[in-house]
Structure formats: structure tokens, C-alpha cells
Amino acid sequence: MHRLRLFPSILVVALVGACGLVVILARQQSALRRDYTEYRRLTNDLHSGSVVPAFHTASLDGDSLTIGEASDSLGRQLLFVLTTSCPYCKATLPIWAKLADSVRRLTPWHIQVVGITLDSAEQSRAYATVHEVKYPLVQFPNRKFTRLYRASRVPQTIVLDHEGNVIFARLGLLSEPAVLDSIYQALTWKRGAASITADAKARAP
């Protein structure tokens, strides 16, 4: 009789324990899902801390350019990766134009703005004319660089330092003010300011 009275209590404790275990497992599964999503993002997309190789190319206007390697230690490169058929790229063009215009006033940082088009030279020239693209457009030398720059999806906005280190990378539209602030911060990264001071001291008599 005493054992029968204990049975409901044991059953309740077992049920509570099972519910607690389900909650714990659900939280672990959710954390694993987030970790996996972040791992895929870091694997498939450029992000701060990535390193890309330099390559030499010519703009669609015939000017020689080097991507992934600025001309001096204070340099930055602001890259816009696009296709002529992407509606999101077209929607981003006005924001890119404002960025390109703004960086001209970010002295003493030396910032080069370049668009990287994934389409043919003929299509891209016509696109640049119609949309009044003011910065130079280049193409990757081959598909290997498209993969190395993880440029299969567009639009992308990338900030590189003079050694090809990715300081900022963003896939998609640039609509939030906080994102634009992050781009400007990357372009005027404090290491540049420290280098300016060091260079000034080195030139001092």
C-alpha cells in the first residue's frame, strides 16, 4: 500500500525530469544550429579577418590597377562587387555613389574605390554609362579569383587594407545607417592614424 502511494510521486518526478531534459536538449540543438549557421557564413562569405590575394588587372577604361594591395601602408580599397542583372546591385548603386564621393574627403587616408563586375566588358561598359558609374570597373582575371573573393553572390561591399586583409565585408543592400558607419570606421581604422603619427616622427629632423 505504501509503495502504491509513492508511485504517483515517482511518476511526477520522472515527468519533470524528462521535461527538463527535453528543454536542455532543445537549447543545445538551437545553439548547435546557430553555430552551424555562423560556420557556414564564415566559410562561404568574406568577413572581417579574411585575407584575399592581390591581382593585377586593367579597368574597362584601360587603366592598370592592383586589387588587394594598396600603394602605401595607409591605403584602403573600397570594393563594390556587382552584376548588371542584379536588382539589388542596381538598388545599391546610389549608396555606392555616395560612398565613393564621400571617401574623397577622408584625408589623409588614401582610399581607392573600385567596382568589380562579374559580367562581360561590353555589358559592364553599357551599364556604367546608363547608371553614371564614376569609379573604375574591373573584372576578376579568372574564376579562381571569383571563388577566392567569395563573390558568387552580390552585391558585396568590401574594405581591404594595404595587405589584402578584409576589414569590412557586407553581402546585400546597405540600407542601415549603422552599416554605413561601420564602413567609414573601417576606412579610417585607427591603425592608419597610428601609422600617420609614426611616419611624421620618422620624417622629423
N, C-alpha and C positions, 0 to 999 in steps of 0.2 A: 504493500500500500504506500509506504514511504517512497519507494522507487517510482511509483506512478505519479506521485506529486512532484518529484524532481524532474520528470521528463519534460513538461512544458517549459520549465526554466532553462533546461539544457538546449531545447529546441530554439528558444528565443535568442540565447547567446550565440548559437551556431548561425542563426539567420543574420544577426547583427554583424558577426564576424565575416560572413560571406558578402554582405553588402559593403562592408568596409574594404574588403579585398577587391571587389568589383570597382569601387571608386579609385582605389590606388592604381589598379591596372589601367583604368581609363585615363588617368592623369599621365601615367608613364607612356601610354600609346600616343597621347596628344603631344607630349614632349618629344617623342621619337619622330612623329610626323613633322613637327616644326624643325627639328634638327635635320631631317632628310631634305625638307624643302630648302633650308638655308644651304645645305651642302650642294644641292643641285644648282642653286643660284650662283654660288661661288665657283662651281665647276663650269657652268655654261655662259656666265656673263662676266664682263670685266668689272672689277671692283677696286676700291682703294687698296693699294698694296700689290696689285698685279704689275707685272713687268712685260712690256711689249718690245719686240725687236725693231730697230731702225731700218728704214728702207729709203732708197733714193728714187726719185720719180720726177716727172715733169707735170706741171699743171696743164690743163686743157688749153691754156694760152701759150704754152711753150716754155714757161719759166722753170728753172731747176729748183727742186725742193727736197729737203730731207725730213721725213716724218719719224718721230720717236727719238730725235736727237737735236736739241736746240743749240744755237750757235754759241751760247755762253752759259755760265753757271747760274745766271739769274733768269734764264729763259724759261718760258712756259709755252706750251702749244695747246690751243683750244680747238678740238676736232669735232666736226659735225658729220656723222655717217648717215647717208640717206640713199633713197632710190627715187626715181622720178615718178613712180607709180604709187608710192605710199601716201595715203591721205593724211596720216599722222605726221609724216615729214612735211607735207605741204602746210599743215596747221601750225607746225613748229617754226617754219621759215621766218615769220615776223619776229618771233622771240630771238631766234639766232641772229637776225639782222641787228636787233637792239644790242645784243651781247657783243657782236663784232664791232659795233660803233662805240660802245662803252669802253672796251678794253684799250682803245687808242688813247684814252685819258688816264690809264692806270700806270703812270710813270712813277719810279724809274724801272718798273718791271718790263722786260722785253717779251711781249706776247705775240705769237704768230697764230692767226686764225686760218684754218684750212677746212674745207669741206671734202669729204671722201665719198665719191659716188660709186655705187655698185653697178651702175648701168653703162651703156656704151658711151663713147665720147660724143657721138653725134646727138644722142638723146639728151645727154647732160648739158651740152652747149645750148641747145634749144631751150631746155628747162631753165638754165641760168639766165638766159636772155628774157624769157617771158616773166620770170619772177624777180628779175633785177638783183641777182645774187652778186654781191660786191666782193666777196672773199674768193681766193683761188679754189678751184676744184681739181682734185686729183683722183686717180684710180689706184687700187692695190696692184702691185706687179703681177700677182698670180693668186690662185685660190688659197694657196698655203697661208698667205698673209691675211686673207679674209677669215680663215679659221683662227690664226694666232691672235688676231684682234677681236675675235668672237663677234664678228659683225654680221652674222646671219639674220639678225633681227634689227629693225630700225623703227624710229630714229634713235640714234645714240649720241650723247654728248659726253666728251671725254676731255679731261685736263691731264696733260703729261708734264713732268719736269724735264730738265735737260738731259737726263739719263734714260728716259723712257719709262720711268716709274709712273704708274697711274695714281694720281692724287684724288681724282674725282671721276666717277662714271655713272651715267644715268641712262636707262633704257626707257623710252616713251616720251610723252609730252612734258614740257617744262611749264606747268601752269601755276605751281605753288610758289609764292614769294620766298619761302624758306629754302627751296631748291636753288633759286637764283642766288640767294645769299651764300649758299654753300659753294656755288661755282666761283663767285667773286673771292671768297675766302681761299679757295684752292689756288686761284690765280695770283693771289698776293700772300701766299703762305709765308709764315714768319721766317722760315729758313732763308728766304730771299732777302728779307730785311737784315738778317744777321750777316749774310754774305756781302751786302752793300757796305755795312759797317767795317767788315774785315778788309774789303777792297780799298775803302777810303783810308784805313790805317796803313795799309801796305804802300799806298801811293804818297803818304805824308812824308815830308822831308825829315 
